[in-house]
C-alpha cells in the first residue's frame, strides 16, 4: 500500500507534466513541482488534500481485501499443497500465534527461524484408512536429500500437535515420519573390459561406478516420488563402460515387514528408500564380447 508521500509525489509529478497546466502556468518542464510552487501555495494544499483522501481510500480498500481474504480462507477447506507447505513451515520449539496458523517472528533472528524449521521434505496425500474413509496422510523427514532421516519421537509429537491446532475441522490426519523403506536388487551388467574389470571396478579410479549409480539413483529420487525399474536401468546404462544392463529382480519393504517384489514401479511407503547393506545389492558382471 502506498504512503501519503508516495501519492503526493506522484500527483505533483503529473501536475507539472500536464501540457494544459504547463501552458496555463507557464511552467518550466525541466524543473520539479517544489522548484516552482511553494509548500504553502494553494496548489500544494489542494494536492495534499487529494493525497490524504486517496491514502485513506486505499487503506479502506486494503482492509476490506484483507478481511475478505481472511473470510475466504476460514471458510474454504485447505488443499493438500497447503498441508505440505505447512509441514515445511513447522518450527520446532515454538508455539503458534493464538487462534492462528502462523508463527510470530518478533524477537527472532533469521538464523533462529531457519534452525527451528527442521523439516526439509514433506508430502500430503489422501489415502483410505482401515474403514475405507479418506484421510490426509502427511509424511515429513529432516536432513539433506542424500541423508534423509526420520524425526525423533519428541519432534514427531511436536509436529502432530502443530497439525492438531491448524487442521480443518473434521479432517482426519495421519502425521508420520518414518525410517526409509529397505531396497534390494539383483542386476546383471555386461562391461567394456577396457574400462571396467570383471568385478565392476574402474581401471582408473578403482571404484565401483555401477553400485554408486544405484545408490545415487535412490538418494536422488524426489521425496515421495516414484521408483521405477526402467529409470533405474537407464541410470546404470549411463555409467561409462557399461554396455548392457538387465535388472533381474527388485524388492522393497517397510520396517520389519517381508520383502515384496516391485512390479515395474513403486512409491516408497516412507517416502524414500535405501539399501540397508552392500549385500542387498547383488551385481553380476560379465565381459561384453
N, C-alpha and C positions, 0 to 999 in steps of 0.2 A: 504494500500500500504506500502511495506517495505521501511525502511530508508537505506541510504548507509551503515551505521554502521551495521545494521542487515544483509545486504547482505555480507559485508566484513567478519563478524564473522562466517557466515555460510560457506563461501569459505575456510577460514582459518582452521576451524574445520574439514572440509572434506579433506583438503590438508594433515594435519598431521595424518589423519586416513587412508589414502590410502596406502595399503600394498606395492605397487610398489615404491611410493615416500619414504615410511619409509625405505625400503631396500636400495634404491639408496642413500639417505642422511645419513643413519644410525641413524634415529631419535629415540627418547625415547617416546613410546606411552603413557607414564604416564604424559608427560609434554604438555603444550599448545603451540600453534604456537608462541606466543610472548615470551615464555621462551626459544625458540630455534632459533628464527630469529630476527634480528634487524629491527627496523621500517624503516631503510634506505637501507635494503637489496634489491637485485633485485627481490626476491620472493615477498616481501612486496609491492614493487612498481607495479609489474605485477598484483597482486591481487587487489590493489587499482584501477588500470585502469579498470579491468574487473568489479569490483563492481560499479564504477561510470557509466560505459556503461550500465550495467544491470539496474541500478536505472533509468536512463533516458529512457531506452526502456520500462520499466514497467510504467513509468509516461505517456509515449505516449499512451500505451495501455489503461491506466486508463482514460485519457482524451477522447480517442476515444469511450470507453464504455459509459462514462457519456454523451457525445454528442449524441450517438446512442440511449441511454435510453430516453433522453430528446426529441429527434425527434419522437420516437415511442409514447411517452406519449402525445405529442402535436397532433399527427395525429390520434390516436386511441380514439374512444368515451369511456367515463368512465362508469364503472359498477354501479349498484345500491349499491353494497357494498362500493364503493368509495364515493358516496354521503352520505351514512350513516356515514362512518368514518370521513368525512369532517365536518358533523354536530357535532359529538362528539369532534372534534378538534377546534371548534369555540371558539374564545377568545373575551369575551365581553369587549368593550372599547379599542380594539387595531385594527390597520389597517394592511392589508396585505402588504408584500413587493411589490412595484410597478411592474406590469407586471408579477405577480407570484401568485400562490395559496398557498403560505407558509407565516408563520409569522417569524419575526426576534426575537431571544432570547437575543440579545445584550442589556446589561444593566438591565436585568430582573432576579430576583431570582426565584428559583423553586417554592416558595410559591406564588409569584405573578402570575406565569403562571398557577398554579393549581387553584388559586382563580378565575381567569378570565375564566376558562373553566366551565361555568355554566351548560352546558347541560350534563345530566347524562344518558339519554336514548333517542335513536333515531331509526328511521326506514326509509327506502326508498323503494317505490314500484311503479310499473307502473299501472296507472288506467285511464280509459277513462274520458274525460271531457264532458261537456254538448252536444258537437257536435259529440262525439264518437272518437275524436282524442286522442291518448295516451299522457299522461303527467307523469312526475315523481312527486309523492306526498311524501313530506318529513314531518314526524311528529317528534317533539322534545319536551322534557319536562325536568324539573330540579327536584332536590330533591332525597331523598332516595326511595328505592323500596316501602316501606310501606307508604310513604308520598309524592308521585309524585305531581307536581304542573305545571300548565301551565306557560309559560313565561309571563312577564309583556308586555304591549303594546310596550314599548321602547325596551325591549330585543328582542321581536319578529321582530320589524322593523330592528334592527341591524342585526339579523340573515338573514332576507330576503335580505338586502343589501350585506351581505357577499356572499350569493349564487349567487346574480346577477353578482358579479365580477368573480367568478371562474367557473360557469357552462359552459358546452359545448355550442358552438354556435348552435342555432336552437332548443335547448332542452327547452321545456316548463316546468317550475317548479311550484309546489304549495307547499309553505312552511308554515306549520301550527304548532301551539302549543295550544292544546285545553284542557279545563277542562274535568274531567273524565265523561264517559258515566254513566248514572244512572242505577242501577240494583235493581230489586225487585223480591221476590220469596215467594212461599208458600211450606212448607215442612212438611210432616208427619213423625214422628220419634217414634219408639217403643223402650222403655228403660228398662234396668235392674233396678228394684226398690231398689236393694241393693247398687247401685252406684249413680243413679240419681233419683231425686224426680219427681213428676208429672209435675213440672214446668220446668224440664230440668236442675235443679241446682245440682251441685256435692254435695254429702253429706259430703265431706271432706273440699272442698275449698269454697263452696258457689257460685262459678262462673257458668256460663252457657257455657259449652265447645262446644256445637253444634254451637251456634251463633259465638263463637270465631273461630271455624273451617271454617265457611263460609267466615268470614272477612279475615282470613289468606289466604284462597284459592284465593280470589280476589286480595289481595295485593301481592301475590307471583306469579301471572301469569306473564310470560315473556312479556316485553313491546311489544305491537302489536301482542301478542300471542293469541292463540285460547282458548276461554272459551267453555267448553262442559258440558252438564248436567251429562254425565256419570262420568267424572272426579270429578265433584263437589260431586256427590253421593258417590264416592269412598273415598273422603276426610272426609265426615261426618261419613261414616261407620267405619273409623279408630278411632273415639272417643271412649274412654273406657266407657262402659255402654250402648252404642248404639247397639241394636240388629237388627233392620230393619229400612231402610230408603226408603221413597217414595217422590221424588220431584214432587209435584203436578203441579207447574207452575213456569216459569221463564220468565221475561220480561226485556227489556233494552230500553234505549232511549238516544239520544244525544241532549243536550241543552234543549230547550223547546218543542221539537217535541213530539208527543204522544208516549206512551209506545207501543212496539210491542213484540209479543210473540217470544221467542227464540226457534227455531226448531232444537233441538239437539245440535247445536254449533253456535258460532259467534265470529268474531274478532271485538272488540270494535272500533267504529269509531275514537275515540280519541287515541286509543292505549292502554287504561287502563279503568277500570270500578270499581265503588264503590257504596256502599249503601249510599243513601242520609240521611237516618234516620233509627232508630231502627224499626220504624213501617213499613219500606219497606221489612222487613223480618219477615214473619209470620211462626212460628214453632208450630205445634200442637203435643203435647206429649201424648203418650199412654203407659200404662204399658204392657210390653211383658209378656204374660202368656203362 
